Amino acid sequence: MCVGTQSAPEFERSIAWNDPAIGIQWPIQGEPTLYTKDQQAKPLAEAEQFA
């Protein structure tokens, strides 16, 4: 999600919505419709880390 009037896609990151390590029980039936970038999101364990 971007806040403001300008977008900076090079700074966007995504975590897989259904990553079992996070453990969210989404109240949905079936598979949600996702943007391509969200379909390609990595699990939290594989996320880019900033030191």
NORVEN-V778661 format. One line per field, one symbol per residue. ss: DSSP state (H for helix, E for strand, - for the rest). phi: phi as a letter, one per 40 degrees, with the letter a starting at -180 (. if undefined). burial: b if it has 16 or more other C-alpha atoms within 10 Angstrom, else e. Layout:
# NORVEN-V778661
ss = ???
phi = ???
burial = ???
This chain:
# NORVEN-V778661
ss = --------HHH---E--------------------HHHH--E-HHH-----
phi = .bbhbbbbdcbcbbbdcbccccgccccbbgcccbcdcccccccdcbccbbc
burial = eeeeeeeeeeeeebbbbeeeeeeeeeeeeeeeeeeeeeeebbbbeeeeeee
